Amino acid sequence: MRVEPVMLNKTERSVSLTPPLKGSPVTTIAASPGISQTASALRRLYFVRFAFAIVWALVTIATAKEIGPLAVTLFVIYPLFDVGAAIYDLRSSRTTGSPTLLYVNIAVSLVTAVGLGVAGASGIPAVLRVWGAWAIVAGLVQLIVGVTRRKMGGQWPMIISGGISVLAGGSFIAGAAADNPSLTNAAGYAIPGAIFFLIAAIRLGRAAKGN
């Protein structure tokens, strides 16, 4: 009986049984989906945060000329939304870094929401002090998290925004001592942050595609 030789096609001949070396392209490709998925999730989050912040700022500026139940409620809603965003961020970026700062952000924002509700009964200066303290702490957290995620891409807007938030928070606390303190500037604080979220979301597009 004649045995026919087995012919391999080009694809089969190109397969190597040698395991990939450490640090080879195969290893890099295997690791990239995690970063790509995180970048994609953060991109969606940043777009949502942009839309929310713009709408919130416009509504709050129009209604917060005087302290009242509606104004206080709007200011309480913002840090609560930040809590939800941090939880989503935490679940999406579980494999890309330490979650400690995100837990800090969640705790601080929850305390701030309660503090704003209590401060609302004391008047605008008290609200500005609580809001300013939160802007400082939240800004520092955002700045540090952005620095730790630089390799992912699209984080410079977050770093800059975090720094601006720290400065803005200081101005709110100082403004609480003014003769006629106003909540308008505090509400407008959300607009620059929204723009930076939009820029970061756009810049994360490449990382989200795995490039």
N, C-alpha and C positions, 0 to 999 in steps of 0.2 A: 504494500500500500504506500502510495506516495504522499508525503506530508508537505502541504503547501506552506510557504513562508508567510509569516504574519507581517503585513505592511502597516506601518504606523503613519497616520496623517501628520501634518505639520504641527497641529495643536498638541497631539500626544507626544511627539518627539521633543517638544519644547518644555514639557513638564519635568522639573527637577525634583528628585527625592531628597535633596540636601536641605536640611532645615535652615530657615533664614537666620542670618547672623543678627546678634543684638544690635539694635540701632539701625537696621536695614530699612528700606522703604516699606517692606511688608509690615514691620512693627509700627511704623509711623502711621500707615493707612489704617491699621487696626485701632489705633488710639484716637484717630480724628473724629469718628462718629460721635463720641461723647461730647467733645467741645462743640461740634457742629449742632448737635441737638440742644445744648445749653444756650448757644448763641441764638438759635432760632426761637427758643422759648423766651429769652430775654428781649428779643426784638419785638415779639408780640406784646410782651408786658409793657415795654417802653411806648409803643404806639397807644396802648390803652391809657397809660398814665398821662401821655400828652393830651389826649382827648378829654379825659376827666378833668385835668388841671385847668385847661382853657375854659371849659364850661363852668366849673366851680368858681373860677376867678371872676368871670363875667357876671354870674348870678350874685356872688357875694359882694362885689363892688357896687352893684345896683341896689342891694338891700341892707348893707351894713353901715350906712351913714350914721345910724344910731344903734346903740346896744338894745337888743330885744331877743325874744325867744327864737325867732327865725335866724338872726345873725349868730347867736350862740350855737344853735343846732348845726349851722353850716360849718362853723369852725370846729366843732366836735367831729363832724363827718370826715374832715380831711385827714386827721391822723388815724382814724379808723380805717379809711381806705388804704392808708400807708401800711397798716397792719396786714390787710389782705394781700397787698402787693408783696410785702416781705415774705409772707407764707408761701405764695406762689413762687417767688424767687428761690426760697429755701428748698422747695421740692424739685425745682427745675435744675438747680446747680449743686445738687447733693454730692456729685462726684468730682467737682472741679475746685473745691477749696473748703476751708474751715467755715462752718455755719455759725460760729460764735457771734460775730458782729450782727448777723441777721437776727439772731435771738435777742441781742441787745436792742436792736431797732424795734422789734415787736414789743418788748417790755416797755421801752421808753414811750412809744406811741400810745400804748394802752393807758399808761399813767397820765400822759398828756391829755388824752380825750377826757378822762375823769377830771383832771385839773381844770380844763377849759370849761367844763360844765359847772364846776363849783365857782370858778373865777367870774363867770358871767353874772352872778348875783352881786358881785362887788364893783362891777363897772369896767370900762374900757381899759384903764391902766393895768388892772389885774390880768385881763385877757392878754394884753400885749406882753406882759412879763412872762406868762406861761408859754405863749406862742413863740416868743423870742428864744427862750431857753430850749424849747423843742427844736427850733430851726438850727440852733448851734450844734446840739448833739446829733440830730439827724444828718446835718451837713457833714460833720466829722466822720460819721459812719459811712456815708455815701462816698466821701473822698477816699477813705482808706480801702473800702471794698473795690472802688474803681482802680486804685493802684495795684491791688493784688490780682486784678483781672486784665491787666494791660496786654498780656500776650494774646488774649482772646480777640482784641481789637475793639474799636468803637467805644473805648472807655474814657478817652480824654474829655469829652463833654460832661461825663459824670463827675470826673475829678474837678473840673472847673466849676460845675454847678454846686458841688459840695462846698468848695471854698467860698463861693458867693453866698451860700446859705448861712455859713458861719458869720460872715460880715453882716448880712441882713438881720440875723438874729440879734446881734449886738445893737444894731440900730433900733430894733423894735423895743428892746429893753430900755434904751436911752430915751426913746420917744414916749415911753409911758410916763416920764416925768415932765412932759411938756404941758403948757397951760391948757391947750385944747387937743388932747390926744385923739387920734382917729384910727379906725380899723381899715381904712381904705388902702393904705400902703401895705398893711399886713396881707390883705386879700390879693393885691397886685403882685405880691412876692411869688405867687404860683405861676405867673406867666413866663418869666425867664426860665424857671425850672422846666416848664412844659416844652419850651423851645429846645432846651438842651436834651430832653428825652427824645424829641423828634430827631434831632441830629444824630444822637447815639443809635437810635433804631435804624436809621438809614445806613450808618457806617457799619453796623453789624451785619448787613446784608451779605457781604462777602464771606464772613466767618460762618454764617448760617448755611451757606451753600457748600461748605467744606473746602473752600479754596485757601 
